[in-house]
Amino acid sequence: MSIINYASREIQFKIVYYGPALCGKTTNLAYIHERISPANRGDLVSLATAADRTLFFDFLPINAVVIKGFVTKFQLYTVPGQVIYNATRQLVLRSVDGIVFVADSQWEKMEENVESFRNLEENLAQQNLSINEIPYVLQYNKRDLNNIAPTNYLEFLLNNRKKRVQSFEVISSTGQNVFASLNAVSQMLLHKFSKQSDAPASTTPSPVAIPATL
């Protein structure tokens, strides 16, 4: 659920990167954080466990959309990939607005991808939410490796609902389509919020822009 801060005139949206262990969630956030100007982002915070970690930071996009005089701000989170930290996953998912599901394209990871997506649905159900109610996109990551499944097979496994969602072939280590997937889910949740609040955004460009800091 978006948070409205009347003091700072900001609307904060929470986007969670979800997926199996070592699929590239952390690499996504690290790349995004590196590319955003320090003036427009907070610190990258790591909450480490014994064998996994959760990352988060917030940022104010350069082309921030304004809704009813409030500037949009985003909080990005990852969840720990290992199943033993499911309680942490549930905690991170609280008040989620949008989701980027990161799948590992390697053949041997297909079962883990399906199990992680099923786990996402179960954890949303704990909050009386359905995946169909949450703006989300799919990332098919690690497309630069040799032992990868074709995208049509990944679509068959993960994007097989009546209403298909946007999916992206991603190489998070180089940044390929990292911002494209973030832009897509950001636009979806902004349109959803504008529709629900009957307050159309005053601008319609993509809310996420890569500052020329590197």
C-alpha positions as CSV (number, residue, x, y, z in Angstrom):
1,M,0.0,0.0,0.0
2,S,1.4,3.4,-1.0
3,I,2.4,5.8,1.8
4,I,1.4,9.4,1.5
5,N,3.8,11.8,3.4
6,Y,2.0,15.1,3.7
7,A,5.0,16.9,5.3
8,S,7.3,16.2,2.4
9,R,4.5,16.1,-0.2
10,E,5.6,12.6,-1.4
11,I,3.8,9.4,-2.3
12,Q,6.0,6.4,-1.6
13,F,5.6,3.2,-3.5
14,K,7.2,-0.1,-2.5
15,I,8.6,-2.4,-5.2
16,V,9.9,-5.9,-4.2
17,Y,12.3,-8.0,-6.2
18,Y,11.3,-11.6,-5.6
19,G,12.8,-14.9,-6.9
20,P,14.9,-17.9,-6.0
21,A,18.3,-17.8,-4.4
22,L,21.1,-16.4,-6.6
23,C,18.8,-15.4,-9.4
24,G,20.1,-11.8,-9.6
25,K,17.9,-9.8,-7.3
26,T,20.8,-8.3,-5.4
27,T,22.6,-7.6,-8.7
28,N,19.5,-5.7,-10.0
29,L,19.3,-3.4,-6.9
30,A,23.1,-2.8,-6.9
31,Y,23.0,-1.8,-10.6
32,I,20.1,0.5,-10.1
33,H,21.5,2.1,-7.0
34,E,24.9,2.7,-8.8
35,R,23.2,4.4,-11.7
36,I,21.0,6.8,-9.8
37,S,22.5,10.1,-8.8
38,P,23.5,10.2,-5.1
39,A,21.4,13.3,-4.8
40,N,18.3,11.3,-5.7
41,R,18.7,8.2,-3.7
42,G,19.2,6.9,-0.2
43,D,21.9,4.5,1.0
44,L,21.8,0.9,0.0
45,V,21.1,-1.0,3.2
46,S,21.8,-4.6,3.7
47,L,20.1,-6.7,6.3
48,A,22.3,-9.8,6.4
49,T,21.4,-13.2,7.7
50,A,23.8,-16.2,8.2
51,A,23.7,-17.1,4.5
52,D,21.5,-14.6,2.7
53,R,20.6,-10.9,2.8
54,T,17.8,-8.4,2.1
55,L,18.7,-5.1,0.4
56,F,16.7,-1.9,0.2
57,F,17.0,1.7,-0.7
58,D,14.7,4.5,-1.8
59,F,15.0,7.0,-4.6
60,L,13.4,10.0,-6.2
61,P,13.4,9.7,-10.0
62,I,14.6,12.6,-12.1
63,N,11.3,12.5,-14.1
64,A,9.2,11.9,-11.1
65,V,5.5,11.9,-11.8
66,V,3.4,14.3,-9.8
67,I,0.0,13.2,-8.6
68,K,-2.2,15.8,-7.0
69,G,0.8,17.9,-6.1
70,F,2.6,14.9,-4.5
71,V,5.9,13.8,-6.0
72,T,6.3,10.0,-6.4
73,K,9.2,8.2,-4.6
74,F,10.1,4.6,-4.8
75,Q,11.4,2.1,-2.2
76,L,13.1,-1.0,-3.7
77,Y,13.5,-4.2,-1.7
78,T,14.8,-7.7,-2.3
79,V,13.8,-10.8,-0.5
80,P,16.2,-13.5,0.7
81,G,16.1,-16.3,-1.8
82,Q,16.5,-19.3,0.5
83,V,13.4,-21.0,1.7
84,I,14.5,-21.0,5.3
85,Y,14.0,-17.3,5.4
86,N,10.4,-17.3,4.4
87,A,9.3,-15.3,7.4
88,T,11.6,-12.5,6.2
89,R,10.0,-12.8,2.8
90,Q,6.6,-12.3,4.3
91,L,7.8,-9.3,6.3
92,V,9.3,-7.6,3.2
93,L,6.1,-8.2,1.2
94,R,4.0,-6.2,3.7
95,S,2.4,-3.2,2.0
96,V,3.9,-4.1,-1.3
97,D,2.8,-2.0,-4.3
98,G,4.6,-3.7,-7.2
99,I,6.7,-6.8,-7.8
100,V,9.6,-7.7,-10.1
101,F,9.9,-11.5,-10.2
102,V,13.4,-12.4,-11.2
103,A,13.7,-15.9,-12.7
104,D,17.0,-17.7,-13.3
105,S,17.2,-18.7,-17.0
106,Q,19.5,-21.7,-16.4
107,W,17.8,-25.0,-17.2
108,E,18.7,-26.5,-13.8
109,K,16.8,-23.6,-12.0
110,M,13.4,-24.2,-13.6
111,E,12.0,-26.0,-10.6
112,E,13.3,-23.4,-8.2
113,N,11.7,-20.6,-10.4
114,V,8.3,-22.3,-10.3
115,E,8.6,-23.0,-6.5
116,S,9.6,-19.4,-5.8
117,F,6.6,-18.0,-7.8
118,R,4.3,-20.4,-6.0
119,N,5.8,-19.2,-2.7
120,L,5.2,-15.6,-3.7
121,E,1.5,-16.4,-4.3
122,E,1.2,-18.1,-1.0
123,N,2.9,-15.3,0.9
124,L,0.6,-12.7,-0.8
125,A,-2.4,-14.9,0.2
126,Q,-1.3,-14.5,3.8
127,Q,-2.1,-10.8,3.4
128,N,-5.4,-11.6,1.6
129,L,-3.9,-10.5,-1.7
130,S,-3.8,-12.2,-5.1
131,I,-0.9,-11.9,-7.6
132,N,-3.6,-10.7,-10.0
133,E,-4.2,-7.6,-7.9
134,I,-0.5,-6.5,-7.7
135,P,1.3,-4.9,-10.6
136,Y,4.2,-7.1,-11.5
137,V,6.6,-8.0,-14.3
138,L,8.8,-11.0,-15.1
139,Q,12.5,-10.9,-15.5
140,Y,14.2,-13.8,-17.3
141,N,17.7,-13.1,-16.0
142,K,21.2,-14.5,-17.0
143,R,20.5,-14.5,-20.7
144,D,24.2,-14.3,-21.4
145,L,24.9,-17.9,-20.1
146,N,25.1,-21.0,-22.3
147,N,22.8,-23.4,-20.5
148,I,19.6,-21.3,-20.6
149,A,16.1,-22.3,-21.4
150,P,14.3,-20.5,-24.3
151,T,12.1,-17.7,-23.4
152,N,9.0,-19.4,-24.7
153,Y,9.6,-22.2,-22.2
154,L,9.9,-19.6,-19.4
155,E,6.7,-18.0,-20.6
156,F,5.0,-21.4,-20.5
157,L,6.1,-21.9,-16.9
158,L,5.7,-18.5,-15.4
159,N,3.5,-16.4,-17.7
160,N,0.7,-18.8,-18.3
161,R,-2.3,-16.9,-16.9
162,K,-5.3,-15.7,-18.8
163,K,-3.9,-12.2,-18.6
164,R,-0.2,-12.3,-19.5
165,V,2.2,-9.8,-18.0
166,Q,5.2,-8.0,-19.5
167,S,8.4,-10.0,-19.4
168,F,12.0,-9.0,-20.1
169,E,15.2,-10.8,-21.1
170,V,17.7,-9.5,-18.6
171,I,21.4,-9.6,-18.0
172,S,21.5,-7.9,-14.6
173,S,25.3,-8.1,-14.4
174,T,25.5,-5.6,-17.3
175,G,22.3,-3.8,-16.7
176,Q,20.5,-5.1,-19.8
177,N,16.8,-4.4,-19.4
178,V,17.2,-3.8,-15.6
179,F,15.7,-0.3,-15.9
180,A,13.2,-1.4,-18.6
181,S,11.6,-3.8,-16.2
182,L,11.6,-1.3,-13.3
183,N,10.1,1.3,-15.6
184,A,7.3,-1.1,-16.6
185,V,6.2,-2.1,-13.1
186,S,6.5,1.6,-12.0
187,Q,4.2,2.7,-14.8
188,M,1.7,0.0,-13.9
189,L,1.4,0.9,-10.2
190,L,1.2,4.6,-11.0
191,H,-1.6,4.1,-13.4
192,K,-3.4,1.8,-10.8
193,F,-2.9,4.5,-8.1
194,S,-4.1,7.3,-10.4
195,K,-7.2,5.3,-11.4
196,Q,-8.1,4.4,-7.8
197,S,-7.6,7.9,-6.5
198,D,-9.3,9.5,-9.6
199,A,-6.2,11.7,-9.8
200,P,-4.5,11.4,-13.2
201,A,-0.7,12.0,-13.1
202,S,0.3,15.5,-14.4
203,T,3.0,14.0,-16.6
204,T,3.1,10.6,-18.4
205,P,6.8,9.9,-19.1
206,S,8.5,6.9,-17.6
207,P,9.0,7.8,-13.9
208,V,12.5,6.2,-13.8
209,A,15.4,7.8,-15.5
210,I,19.1,6.9,-15.5
211,P,21.2,9.9,-14.6
212,A,24.4,10.3,-16.4
213,T,26.6,9.7,-13.4
214,L,28.9,7.1,-14.8
